[in-house]
């Protein structure tokens, strides 16, 4: 199996359920699927170092609960988590989603539903990773700009022309032109349009906050755990 994409992490205590989900996810696909009997085993293996999809049972054996595991991965933009449970109180369901889980899946798990859910999430994960790579590249290129050049870039992005920028920063229009040429050279941009694309990439990706959450695998047709 290839290691080029996101890993699929199964943290499922029941061996029959774990094996059934593993078999269907690993069948006929170029992906890495790892399975664990508990959250403690997953943490001990340090498997979470690889991003991808995490499917865990809310009730976990051992010291590390499902809630504790979600807390450990909070803020990880490279992991999309799903929680499976048979019965949840409303407060538990709300806490799970507020902790960053993408969705709640009904248990016992239907491996076919798991496969549909995971495959859709993997597509999203790959797009997220591509966007993150674009953001890192753009941020690295813009990091070469001086503080004054960053100010001028902000003004250009706001639609100001050279004369308006010169008045804003008490510069001559010629000095603004020199700064613009320097900005393009430092950022390795062939045009002002490319420079603005870098700026907007950093701005837009940086403005994305949190992950959307859904109840009951709505996009995949599954039923939510009973509340």
Biotite code that builds the C-alpha atoms (Angstrom):
import biotite.structure as struc

atoms = struc.array([
    struc.Atom([0.000, 0.000, 0.000], chain_id="A", res_id=1, res_name="UNK", atom_name="CA", element="C"),
    struc.Atom([1.223, 3.516, -0.816], chain_id="A", res_id=2, res_name="UNK", atom_name="CA", element="C"),
    struc.Atom([2.427, 5.956, 1.801], chain_id="A", res_id=3, res_name="UNK", atom_name="CA", element="C"),
    struc.Atom([1.849, 8.970, -0.446], chain_id="A", res_id=4, res_name="UNK", atom_name="CA", element="C"),
    struc.Atom([-1.543, 9.996, 0.924], chain_id="A", res_id=5, res_name="UNK", atom_name="CA", element="C"),
    struc.Atom([-3.167, 10.367, 4.302], chain_id="A", res_id=6, res_name="UNK", atom_name="CA", element="C"),
    struc.Atom([-3.221, 7.402, 6.636], chain_id="A", res_id=7, res_name="UNK", atom_name="CA", element="C"),
    struc.Atom([-6.480, 5.889, 7.850], chain_id="A", res_id=8, res_name="UNK", atom_name="CA", element="C"),
    struc.Atom([-6.330, 5.307, 11.605], chain_id="A", res_id=9, res_name="UNK", atom_name="CA", element="C"),
    struc.Atom([-8.879, 2.934, 13.153], chain_id="A", res_id=10, res_name="UNK", atom_name="CA", element="C"),
    struc.Atom([-9.056, 3.041, 16.959], chain_id="A", res_id=11, res_name="UNK", atom_name="CA", element="C"),
    struc.Atom([-11.750, 0.425, 17.546], chain_id="A", res_id=12, res_name="UNK", atom_name="CA", element="C"),
    struc.Atom([-11.733, -1.806, 20.662], chain_id="A", res_id=13, res_name="UNK", atom_name="CA", element="C"),
    struc.Atom([-13.972, -4.555, 19.245], chain_id="A", res_id=14, res_name="UNK", atom_name="CA", element="C"),
    struc.Atom([-11.762, -6.962, 17.233], chain_id="A", res_id=15, res_name="UNK", atom_name="CA", element="C"),
    struc.Atom([-14.560, -8.115, 14.917], chain_id="A", res_id=16, res_name="UNK", atom_name="CA", element="C"),
    struc.Atom([-15.642, -4.585, 14.089], chain_id="A", res_id=17, res_name="UNK", atom_name="CA", element="C"),
    struc.Atom([-12.033, -3.476, 13.709], chain_id="A", res_id=18, res_name="UNK", atom_name="CA", element="C"),
    struc.Atom([-11.194, -6.330, 11.332], chain_id="A", res_id=19, res_name="UNK", atom_name="CA", element="C"),
    struc.Atom([-14.326, -5.807, 9.221], chain_id="A", res_id=20, res_name="UNK", atom_name="CA", element="C"),
    struc.Atom([-13.634, -2.103, 8.766], chain_id="A", res_id=21, res_name="UNK", atom_name="CA", element="C"),
    struc.Atom([-9.955, -2.733, 8.074], chain_id="A", res_id=22, res_name="UNK", atom_name="CA", element="C"),
    struc.Atom([-10.668, -5.319, 5.381], chain_id="A", res_id=23, res_name="UNK", atom_name="CA", element="C"),
    struc.Atom([-13.141, -3.151, 3.492], chain_id="A", res_id=24, res_name="UNK", atom_name="CA", element="C"),
    struc.Atom([-11.011, -0.012, 3.693], chain_id="A", res_id=25, res_name="UNK", atom_name="CA", element="C"),
    struc.Atom([-7.849, -1.797, 2.587], chain_id="A", res_id=26, res_name="UNK", atom_name="CA", element="C"),
    struc.Atom([-9.470, -3.753, -0.239], chain_id="A", res_id=27, res_name="UNK", atom_name="CA", element="C"),
    struc.Atom([-8.588, -2.690, -3.765], chain_id="A", res_id=28, res_name="UNK", atom_name="CA", element="C"),
    struc.Atom([-7.222, 0.714, -2.785], chain_id="A", res_id=29, res_name="UNK", atom_name="CA", element="C"),
    struc.Atom([-3.795, 2.319, -2.750], chain_id="A", res_id=30, res_name="UNK", atom_name="CA", element="C"),
    struc.Atom([-3.860, 3.584, 0.822], chain_id="A", res_id=31, res_name="UNK", atom_name="CA", element="C"),
    struc.Atom([-2.393, 2.949, 4.273], chain_id="A", res_id=32, res_name="UNK", atom_name="CA", element="C"),
    struc.Atom([-4.809, 1.608, 6.892], chain_id="A", res_id=33, res_name="UNK", atom_name="CA", element="C"),
    struc.Atom([-3.646, 1.151, 10.491], chain_id="A", res_id=34, res_name="UNK", atom_name="CA", element="C"),
    struc.Atom([-5.796, -0.369, 13.239], chain_id="A", res_id=35, res_name="UNK", atom_name="CA", element="C"),
    struc.Atom([-5.521, -0.229, 17.037], chain_id="A", res_id=36, res_name="UNK", atom_name="CA", element="C"),
    struc.Atom([-7.473, -1.748, 19.932], chain_id="A", res_id=37, res_name="UNK", atom_name="CA", element="C"),
    struc.Atom([-7.347, 1.373, 22.086], chain_id="A", res_id=38, res_name="UNK", atom_name="CA", element="C"),
    struc.Atom([-6.465, 5.038, 22.171], chain_id="A", res_id=39, res_name="UNK", atom_name="CA", element="C"),
    struc.Atom([-3.493, 4.168, 24.378], chain_id="A", res_id=40, res_name="UNK", atom_name="CA", element="C"),
    struc.Atom([-2.159, 1.760, 21.733], chain_id="A", res_id=41, res_name="UNK", atom_name="CA", element="C"),
    struc.Atom([-2.505, 4.431, 19.039], chain_id="A", res_id=42, res_name="UNK", atom_name="CA", element="C"),
    struc.Atom([-0.677, 6.991, 21.165], chain_id="A", res_id=43, res_name="UNK", atom_name="CA", element="C"),
    struc.Atom([2.016, 4.507, 22.181], chain_id="A", res_id=44, res_name="UNK", atom_name="CA", element="C"),
    struc.Atom([2.684, 3.658, 18.537], chain_id="A", res_id=45, res_name="UNK", atom_name="CA", element="C"),
    struc.Atom([2.946, 7.388, 17.809], chain_id="A", res_id=46, res_name="UNK", atom_name="CA", element="C"),
    struc.Atom([0.914, 6.675, 14.723], chain_id="A", res_id=47, res_name="UNK", atom_name="CA", element="C"),
    struc.Atom([-0.731, 10.056, 15.013], chain_id="A", res_id=48, res_name="UNK", atom_name="CA", element="C"),
    struc.Atom([2.430, 11.603, 13.618], chain_id="A", res_id=49, res_name="UNK", atom_name="CA", element="C"),
    struc.Atom([0.908, 10.944, 10.205], chain_id="A", res_id=50, res_name="UNK", atom_name="CA", element="C"),
    struc.Atom([-2.133, 12.936, 9.196], chain_id="A", res_id=51, res_name="UNK", atom_name="CA", element="C"),
    struc.Atom([-5.221, 11.583, 7.532], chain_id="A", res_id=52, res_name="UNK", atom_name="CA", element="C"),
    struc.Atom([-8.494, 10.147, 8.800], chain_id="A", res_id=53, res_name="UNK", atom_name="CA", element="C"),
    struc.Atom([-9.067, 9.004, 12.394], chain_id="A", res_id=54, res_name="UNK", atom_name="CA", element="C"),
    struc.Atom([-12.072, 6.846, 13.279], chain_id="A", res_id=55, res_name="UNK", atom_name="CA", element="C"),
    struc.Atom([-12.474, 6.088, 16.982], chain_id="A", res_id=56, res_name="UNK", atom_name="CA", element="C"),
    struc.Atom([-15.039, 4.578, 19.275], chain_id="A", res_id=57, res_name="UNK", atom_name="CA", element="C"),
    struc.Atom([-16.200, 7.047, 21.901], chain_id="A", res_id=58, res_name="UNK", atom_name="CA", element="C"),
    struc.Atom([-15.966, 4.428, 24.643], chain_id="A", res_id=59, res_name="UNK", atom_name="CA", element="C"),
    struc.Atom([-12.317, 3.421, 24.894], chain_id="A", res_id=60, res_name="UNK", atom_name="CA", element="C"),
    struc.Atom([-10.676, 0.898, 27.221], chain_id="A", res_id=61, res_name="UNK", atom_name="CA", element="C"),
    struc.Atom([-7.703, 2.001, 29.273], chain_id="A", res_id=62, res_name="UNK", atom_name="CA", element="C"),
    struc.Atom([-6.665, 5.350, 30.747], chain_id="A", res_id=63, res_name="UNK", atom_name="CA", element="C"),
    struc.Atom([-7.136, 7.400, 27.556], chain_id="A", res_id=64, res_name="UNK", atom_name="CA", element="C"),
    struc.Atom([-10.823, 7.984, 26.835], chain_id="A", res_id=65, res_name="UNK", atom_name="CA", element="C"),
    struc.Atom([-12.328, 9.094, 23.562], chain_id="A", res_id=66, res_name="UNK", atom_name="CA", element="C"),
    struc.Atom([-12.669, 12.587, 24.986], chain_id="A", res_id=67, res_name="UNK", atom_name="CA", element="C"),
    struc.Atom([-9.008, 12.614, 26.022], chain_id="A", res_id=68, res_name="UNK", atom_name="CA", element="C"),
    struc.Atom([-7.924, 11.457, 22.574], chain_id="A", res_id=69, res_name="UNK", atom_name="CA", element="C"),
    struc.Atom([-9.898, 14.225, 20.886], chain_id="A", res_id=70, res_name="UNK", atom_name="CA", element="C"),
    struc.Atom([-8.280, 16.670, 23.278], chain_id="A", res_id=71, res_name="UNK", atom_name="CA", element="C"),
    struc.Atom([-4.830, 15.359, 22.334], chain_id="A", res_id=72, res_name="UNK", atom_name="CA", element="C"),
    struc.Atom([-5.424, 15.999, 18.628], chain_id="A", res_id=73, res_name="UNK", atom_name="CA", element="C"),
    struc.Atom([-7.257, 19.307, 19.035], chain_id="A", res_id=74, res_name="UNK", atom_name="CA", element="C"),
    struc.Atom([-6.038, 21.860, 16.545], chain_id="A", res_id=75, res_name="UNK", atom_name="CA", element="C"),
    struc.Atom([-4.471, 19.276, 14.248], chain_id="A", res_id=76, res_name="UNK", atom_name="CA", element="C"),
    struc.Atom([-5.352, 20.501, 10.794], chain_id="A", res_id=77, res_name="UNK", atom_name="CA", element="C"),
    struc.Atom([-3.916, 17.349, 9.226], chain_id="A", res_id=78, res_name="UNK", atom_name="CA", element="C"),
    struc.Atom([-6.375, 14.958, 10.904], chain_id="A", res_id=79, res_name="UNK", atom_name="CA", element="C"),
    struc.Atom([-10.098, 14.566, 10.202], chain_id="A", res_id=80, res_name="UNK", atom_name="CA", element="C"),
    struc.Atom([-11.732, 12.712, 13.090], chain_id="A", res_id=81, res_name="UNK", atom_name="CA", element="C"),
    struc.Atom([-14.928, 10.672, 13.207], chain_id="A", res_id=82, res_name="UNK", atom_name="CA", element="C"),
    struc.Atom([-16.459, 9.277, 16.396], chain_id="A", res_id=83, res_name="UNK", atom_name="CA", element="C"),
    struc.Atom([-18.602, 6.130, 16.538], chain_id="A", res_id=84, res_name="UNK", atom_name="CA", element="C"),
    struc.Atom([-21.005, 5.540, 19.423], chain_id="A", res_id=85, res_name="UNK", atom_name="CA", element="C"),
    struc.Atom([-24.122, 3.508, 20.171], chain_id="A", res_id=86, res_name="UNK", atom_name="CA", element="C"),
    struc.Atom([-25.825, 5.961, 22.468], chain_id="A", res_id=87, res_name="UNK", atom_name="CA", element="C"),
    struc.Atom([-24.928, 9.500, 23.419], chain_id="A", res_id=88, res_name="UNK", atom_name="CA", element="C"),
    struc.Atom([-26.493, 12.171, 25.553], chain_id="A", res_id=89, res_name="UNK", atom_name="CA", element="C"),
    struc.Atom([-27.086, 15.495, 23.848], chain_id="A", res_id=90, res_name="UNK", atom_name="CA", element="C"),
    struc.Atom([-24.308, 17.036, 25.941], chain_id="A", res_id=91, res_name="UNK", atom_name="CA", element="C"),
    struc.Atom([-21.893, 14.286, 24.891], chain_id="A", res_id=92, res_name="UNK", atom_name="CA", element="C"),
    struc.Atom([-22.709, 14.726, 21.212], chain_id="A", res_id=93, res_name="UNK", atom_name="CA", element="C"),
    struc.Atom([-22.260, 18.475, 21.480], chain_id="A", res_id=94, res_name="UNK", atom_name="CA", element="C"),
    struc.Atom([-18.963, 18.052, 23.339], chain_id="A", res_id=95, res_name="UNK", atom_name="CA", element="C"),
    struc.Atom([-17.645, 15.653, 20.679], chain_id="A", res_id=96, res_name="UNK", atom_name="CA", element="C"),
    struc.Atom([-18.404, 18.026, 17.826], chain_id="A", res_id=97, res_name="UNK", atom_name="CA", element="C"),
    struc.Atom([-17.135, 21.064, 19.707], chain_id="A", res_id=98, res_name="UNK", atom_name="CA", element="C"),
    struc.Atom([-13.903, 19.145, 20.359], chain_id="A", res_id=99, res_name="UNK", atom_name="CA", element="C"),
    struc.Atom([-13.308, 19.026, 16.605], chain_id="A", res_id=100, res_name="UNK", atom_name="CA", element="C"),
    struc.Atom([-14.759, 15.708, 15.433], chain_id="A", res_id=101, res_name="UNK", atom_name="CA", element="C"),
    struc.Atom([-16.094, 15.952, 11.906], chain_id="A", res_id=102, res_name="UNK", atom_name="CA", element="C"),
    struc.Atom([-19.046, 13.640, 12.365], chain_id="A", res_id=103, res_name="UNK", atom_name="CA", element="C"),
    struc.Atom([-20.821, 11.093, 14.548], chain_id="A", res_id=104, res_name="UNK", atom_name="CA", element="C"),
    struc.Atom([-21.293, 7.596, 13.131], chain_id="A", res_id=105, res_name="UNK", atom_name="CA", element="C"),
    struc.Atom([-23.798, 5.052, 14.441], chain_id="A", res_id=106, res_name="UNK", atom_name="CA", element="C"),
    struc.Atom([-22.477, 1.925, 16.127], chain_id="A", res_id=107, res_name="UNK", atom_name="CA", element="C"),
    struc.Atom([-22.180, -0.976, 15.642], chain_id="A", res_id=108, res_name="UNK", atom_name="CA", element="C"),
    struc.Atom([-20.334, 0.293, 12.599], chain_id="A", res_id=109, res_name="UNK", atom_name="CA", element="C"),
    struc.Atom([-21.453, -0.620, 9.095], chain_id="A", res_id=110, res_name="UNK", atom_name="CA", element="C"),
    struc.Atom([-18.162, -1.120, 7.186], chain_id="A", res_id=111, res_name="UNK", atom_name="CA", element="C"),
    struc.Atom([-19.818, 0.059, 3.952], chain_id="A", res_id=112, res_name="UNK", atom_name="CA", element="C"),
    struc.Atom([-20.855, 3.327, 5.571], chain_id="A", res_id=113, res_name="UNK", atom_name="CA", element="C"),
    struc.Atom([-17.368, 3.633, 7.048], chain_id="A", res_id=114, res_name="UNK", atom_name="CA", element="C"),
    struc.Atom([-15.799, 3.195, 3.610], chain_id="A", res_id=115, res_name="UNK", atom_name="CA", element="C"),
    struc.Atom([-18.055, 5.813, 1.978], chain_id="A", res_id=116, res_name="UNK", atom_name="CA", element="C"),
    struc.Atom([-17.444, 8.250, 4.799], chain_id="A", res_id=117, res_name="UNK", atom_name="CA", element="C"),
    struc.Atom([-13.685, 7.742, 4.861], chain_id="A", res_id=118, res_name="UNK", atom_name="CA", element="C"),
    struc.Atom([-13.275, 7.962, 1.090], chain_id="A", res_id=119, res_name="UNK", atom_name="CA", element="C"),
    struc.Atom([-15.180, 11.254, 0.961], chain_id="A", res_id=120, res_name="UNK", atom_name="CA", element="C"),
    struc.Atom([-13.084, 12.558, 3.852], chain_id="A", res_id=121, res_name="UNK", atom_name="CA", element="C"),
    struc.Atom([-9.856, 11.472, 2.145], chain_id="A", res_id=122, res_name="UNK", atom_name="CA", element="C"),
    struc.Atom([-10.777, 13.523, -0.928], chain_id="A", res_id=123, res_name="UNK", atom_name="CA", element="C"),
    struc.Atom([-11.271, 16.532, 1.330], chain_id="A", res_id=124, res_name="UNK", atom_name="CA", element="C"),
    struc.Atom([-8.048, 15.782, 3.210], chain_id="A", res_id=125, res_name="UNK", atom_name="CA", element="C"),
    struc.Atom([-6.046, 15.719, -0.019], chain_id="A", res_id=126, res_name="UNK", atom_name="CA", element="C"),
    struc.Atom([-7.505, 19.055, -1.136], chain_id="A", res_id=127, res_name="UNK", atom_name="CA", element="C"),
    struc.Atom([-6.786, 20.506, 2.300], chain_id="A", res_id=128, res_name="UNK", atom_name="CA", element="C"),
    struc.Atom([-3.172, 19.317, 2.071], chain_id="A", res_id=129, res_name="UNK", atom_name="CA", element="C"),
    struc.Atom([-2.809, 20.857, -1.393], chain_id="A", res_id=130, res_name="UNK", atom_name="CA", element="C"),
    struc.Atom([-4.203, 24.143, -0.066], chain_id="A", res_id=131, res_name="UNK", atom_name="CA", element="C"),
    struc.Atom([-1.840, 24.019, 2.910], chain_id="A", res_id=132, res_name="UNK", atom_name="CA", element="C"),
    struc.Atom([1.096, 23.428, 0.566], chain_id="A", res_id=133, res_name="UNK", atom_name="CA", element="C"),
    struc.Atom([0.061, 26.427, -1.538], chain_id="A", res_id=134, res_name="UNK", atom_name="CA", element="C"),
    struc.Atom([-0.189, 28.497, 1.628], chain_id="A", res_id=135, res_name="UNK", atom_name="CA", element="C"),
    struc.Atom([3.263, 27.442, 2.842], chain_id="A", res_id=136, res_name="UNK", atom_name="CA", element="C"),
    struc.Atom([4.840, 28.220, -0.524], chain_id="A", res_id=137, res_name="UNK", atom_name="CA", element="C"),
    struc.Atom([3.163, 31.626, -0.761], chain_id="A", res_id=138, res_name="UNK", atom_name="CA", element="C"),
    struc.Atom([4.025, 32.523, 2.843], chain_id="A", res_id=139, res_name="UNK", atom_name="CA", element="C"),
    struc.Atom([7.660, 31.520, 2.337], chain_id="A", res_id=140, res_name="UNK", atom_name="CA", element="C"),
    struc.Atom([7.968, 33.660, -0.779], chain_id="A", res_id=141, res_name="UNK", atom_name="CA", element="C"),
    struc.Atom([6.324, 36.695, 0.828], chain_id="A", res_id=142, res_name="UNK", atom_name="CA", element="C"),
    struc.Atom([8.474, 36.325, 3.956], chain_id="A", res_id=143, res_name="UNK", atom_name="CA", element="C"),
    struc.Atom([11.357, 37.766, 1.918], chain_id="A", res_id=144, res_name="UNK", atom_name="CA", element="C"),
    struc.Atom([9.598, 41.158, 1.700], chain_id="A", res_id=145, res_name="UNK", atom_name="CA", element="C"),
    struc.Atom([10.612, 44.035, 3.930], chain_id="A", res_id=146, res_name="UNK", atom_name="CA", element="C"),
    struc.Atom([8.026, 45.583, 6.291], chain_id="A", res_id=147, res_name="UNK", atom_name="CA", element="C"),
    struc.Atom([7.633, 48.566, 3.936], chain_id="A", res_id=148, res_name="UNK", atom_name="CA", element="C"),
    struc.Atom([7.154, 46.264, 0.956], chain_id="A", res_id=149, res_name="UNK", atom_name="CA", element="C"),
    struc.Atom([4.488, 44.316, 2.848], chain_id="A", res_id=150, res_name="UNK", atom_name="CA", element="C"),
    struc.Atom([2.683, 47.579, 3.561], chain_id="A", res_id=151, res_name="UNK", atom_name="CA", element="C"),
    struc.Atom([2.789, 48.514, -0.109], chain_id="A", res_id=152, res_name="UNK", atom_name="CA", element="C"),
    struc.Atom([1.590, 45.047, -1.116], chain_id="A", res_id=153, res_name="UNK", atom_name="CA", element="C"),
    struc.Atom([-1.402, 45.448, 1.207], chain_id="A", res_id=154, res_name="UNK", atom_name="CA", element="C"),
    struc.Atom([-2.179, 48.761, -0.463], chain_id="A", res_id=155, res_name="UNK", atom_name="CA", element="C"),
    struc.Atom([-1.853, 47.261, -3.956], chain_id="A", res_id=156, res_name="UNK", atom_name="CA", element="C"),
    struc.Atom([-4.170, 44.421, -2.895], chain_id="A", res_id=157, res_name="UNK", atom_name="CA", element="C"),
    struc.Atom([-6.663, 47.041, -1.694], chain_id="A", res_id=158, res_name="UNK", atom_name="CA", element="C"),
    struc.Atom([-6.733, 48.497, -5.210], chain_id="A", res_id=159, res_name="UNK", atom_name="CA", element="C"),
    struc.Atom([-4.632, 51.629, -4.686], chain_id="A", res_id=160, res_name="UNK", atom_name="CA", element="C"),
    struc.Atom([-2.513, 52.995, -7.528], chain_id="A", res_id=161, res_name="UNK", atom_name="CA", element="C"),
    struc.Atom([1.057, 54.243, -7.236], chain_id="A", res_id=162, res_name="UNK", atom_name="CA", element="C"),
    struc.Atom([0.089, 57.867, -6.570], chain_id="A", res_id=163, res_name="UNK", atom_name="CA", element="C"),
    struc.Atom([-2.379, 56.944, -3.828], chain_id="A", res_id=164, res_name="UNK", atom_name="CA", element="C"),
    struc.Atom([0.165, 54.608, -2.233], chain_id="A", res_id=165, res_name="UNK", atom_name="CA", element="C"),
    struc.Atom([2.798, 57.351, -2.397], chain_id="A", res_id=166, res_name="UNK", atom_name="CA", element="C"),
    struc.Atom([0.476, 59.768, -0.570], chain_id="A", res_id=167, res_name="UNK", atom_name="CA", element="C"),
    struc.Atom([-0.425, 57.153, 2.052], chain_id="A", res_id=168, res_name="UNK", atom_name="CA", element="C"),
    struc.Atom([3.205, 56.430, 2.959], chain_id="A", res_id=169, res_name="UNK", atom_name="CA", element="C"),
    struc.Atom([4.654, 59.873, 2.176], chain_id="A", res_id=170, res_name="UNK", atom_name="CA", element="C"),
    struc.Atom([6.760, 58.539, -0.670], chain_id="A", res_id=171, res_name="UNK", atom_name="CA", element="C"),
    struc.Atom([7.353, 59.610, -4.238], chain_id="A", res_id=172, res_name="UNK", atom_name="CA", element="C"),
    struc.Atom([5.582, 57.620, -6.985], chain_id="A", res_id=173, res_name="UNK", atom_name="CA", element="C"),
    struc.Atom([9.013, 56.669, -8.320], chain_id="A", res_id=174, res_name="UNK", atom_name="CA", element="C"),
    struc.Atom([9.950, 55.182, -4.927], chain_id="A", res_id=175, res_name="UNK", atom_name="CA", element="C"),
    struc.Atom([6.728, 53.169, -4.952], chain_id="A", res_id=176, res_name="UNK", atom_name="CA", element="C"),
    struc.Atom([7.656, 51.798, -8.390], chain_id="A", res_id=177, res_name="UNK", atom_name="CA", element="C"),
    struc.Atom([11.092, 50.808, -7.078], chain_id="A", res_id=178, res_name="UNK", atom_name="CA", element="C"),
    struc.Atom([9.487, 49.026, -4.126], chain_id="A", res_id=179, res_name="UNK", atom_name="CA", element="C"),
    struc.Atom([7.082, 47.164, -6.416], chain_id="A", res_id=180, res_name="UNK", atom_name="CA", element="C"),
    struc.Atom([9.931, 45.965, -8.604], chain_id="A", res_id=181, res_name="UNK", atom_name="CA", element="C"),
    struc.Atom([11.848, 44.881, -5.508], chain_id="A", res_id=182, res_name="UNK", atom_name="CA", element="C"),
    struc.Atom([8.787, 43.023, -4.152], chain_id="A", res_id=183, res_name="UNK", atom_name="CA", element="C"),
    struc.Atom([8.457, 41.024, -7.354], chain_id="A", res_id=184, res_name="UNK", atom_name="CA", element="C"),
    struc.Atom([12.156, 40.180, -7.352], chain_id="A", res_id=185, res_name="UNK", atom_name="CA", element="C"),
    struc.Atom([12.245, 39.111, -3.691], chain_id="A", res_id=186, res_name="UNK", atom_name="CA", element="C"),
    struc.Atom([9.091, 36.986, -4.004], chain_id="A", res_id=187, res_name="UNK", atom_name="CA", element="C"),
    struc.Atom([10.154, 35.490, -7.329], chain_id="A", res_id=188, res_name="UNK", atom_name="CA", element="C"),
    struc.Atom([6.978, 36.777, -8.991], chain_id="A", res_id=189, res_name="UNK", atom_name="CA", element="C"),
    struc.Atom([6.910, 37.360, -12.740], chain_id="A", res_id=190, res_name="UNK", atom_name="CA", element="C"),
    struc.Atom([4.094, 39.897, -12.510], chain_id="A", res_id=191, res_name="UNK", atom_name="CA", element="C"),
    struc.Atom([2.045, 41.957, -10.089], chain_id="A", res_id=192, res_name="UNK", atom_name="CA", element="C"),
    struc.Atom([-0.808, 39.516, -10.697], chain_id="A", res_id=193, res_name="UNK", atom_name="CA", element="C"),
    struc.Atom([1.332, 36.631, -9.433], chain_id="A", res_id=194, res_name="UNK", atom_name="CA", element="C"),
    struc.Atom([2.386, 38.697, -6.432], chain_id="A", res_id=195, res_name="UNK", atom_name="CA", element="C"),
    struc.Atom([-1.250, 39.384, -5.620], chain_id="A", res_id=196, res_name="UNK", atom_name="CA", element="C"),
    struc.Atom([-2.087, 35.700, -6.040], chain_id="A", res_id=197, res_name="UNK", atom_name="CA", element="C"),
    struc.Atom([0.523, 34.879, -3.387], chain_id="A", res_id=198, res_name="UNK", atom_name="CA", element="C"),
    struc.Atom([-0.904, 37.544, -1.110], chain_id="A", res_id=199, res_name="UNK", atom_name="CA", element="C"),
    struc.Atom([-4.489, 36.363, -1.496], chain_id="A", res_id=200, res_name="UNK", atom_name="CA", element="C"),
    struc.Atom([-3.462, 32.724, -0.995], chain_id="A", res_id=201, res_name="UNK", atom_name="CA", element="C"),
    struc.Atom([-1.909, 33.575, 2.365], chain_id="A", res_id=202, res_name="UNK", atom_name="CA", element="C"),
    struc.Atom([-4.826, 35.812, 3.291], chain_id="A", res_id=203, res_name="UNK", atom_name="CA", element="C"),
    struc.Atom([-7.561, 33.359, 2.356], chain_id="A", res_id=204, res_name="UNK", atom_name="CA", element="C"),
    struc.Atom([-5.975, 30.248, 3.856], chain_id="A", res_id=205, res_name="UNK", atom_name="CA", element="C"),
    struc.Atom([-5.087, 32.112, 7.025], chain_id="A", res_id=206, res_name="UNK", atom_name="CA", element="C"),
    struc.Atom([-8.686, 33.277, 7.381], chain_id="A", res_id=207, res_name="UNK", atom_name="CA", element="C"),
    struc.Atom([-10.082, 29.737, 7.319], chain_id="A", res_id=208, res_name="UNK", atom_name="CA", element="C"),
    struc.Atom([-10.991, 28.887, 10.861], chain_id="A", res_id=209, res_name="UNK", atom_name="CA", element="C"),
    struc.Atom([-12.032, 25.517, 12.290], chain_id="A", res_id=210, res_name="UNK", atom_name="CA", element="C"),
    struc.Atom([-13.525, 22.556, 10.502], chain_id="A", res_id=211, res_name="UNK", atom_name="CA", element="C"),
    struc.Atom([-17.150, 22.234, 9.450], chain_id="A", res_id=212, res_name="UNK", atom_name="CA", element="C"),
    struc.Atom([-19.002, 19.606, 11.463], chain_id="A", res_id=213, res_name="UNK", atom_name="CA", element="C"),
    struc.Atom([-22.041, 17.552, 10.588], chain_id="A", res_id=214, res_name="UNK", atom_name="CA", element="C"),
    struc.Atom([-24.393, 15.359, 12.540], chain_id="A", res_id=215, res_name="UNK", atom_name="CA", element="C"),
    struc.Atom([-24.931, 11.761, 11.528], chain_id="A", res_id=216, res_name="UNK", atom_name="CA", element="C"),
    struc.Atom([-22.820, 11.430, 8.394], chain_id="A", res_id=217, res_name="UNK", atom_name="CA", element="C"),
    struc.Atom([-25.395, 13.484, 6.545], chain_id="A", res_id=218, res_name="UNK", atom_name="CA", element="C"),
    struc.Atom([-23.321, 13.534, 3.376], chain_id="A", res_id=219, res_name="UNK", atom_name="CA", element="C"),
    struc.Atom([-23.089, 9.752, 3.326], chain_id="A", res_id=220, res_name="UNK", atom_name="CA", element="C"),
    struc.Atom([-26.603, 8.774, 4.237], chain_id="A", res_id=221, res_name="UNK", atom_name="CA", element="C"),
    struc.Atom([-25.859, 7.310, 7.672], chain_id="A", res_id=222, res_name="UNK", atom_name="CA", element="C"),
    struc.Atom([-27.981, 7.687, 10.789], chain_id="A", res_id=223, res_name="UNK", atom_name="CA", element="C"),
    struc.Atom([-26.715, 9.557, 13.814], chain_id="A", res_id=224, res_name="UNK", atom_name="CA", element="C"),
    struc.Atom([-26.074, 7.770, 17.091], chain_id="A", res_id=225, res_name="UNK", atom_name="CA", element="C"),
    struc.Atom([-29.127, 7.679, 19.310], chain_id="A", res_id=226, res_name="UNK", atom_name="CA", element="C"),
    struc.Atom([-29.337, 10.565, 21.763], chain_id="A", res_id=227, res_name="UNK", atom_name="CA", element="C"),
])
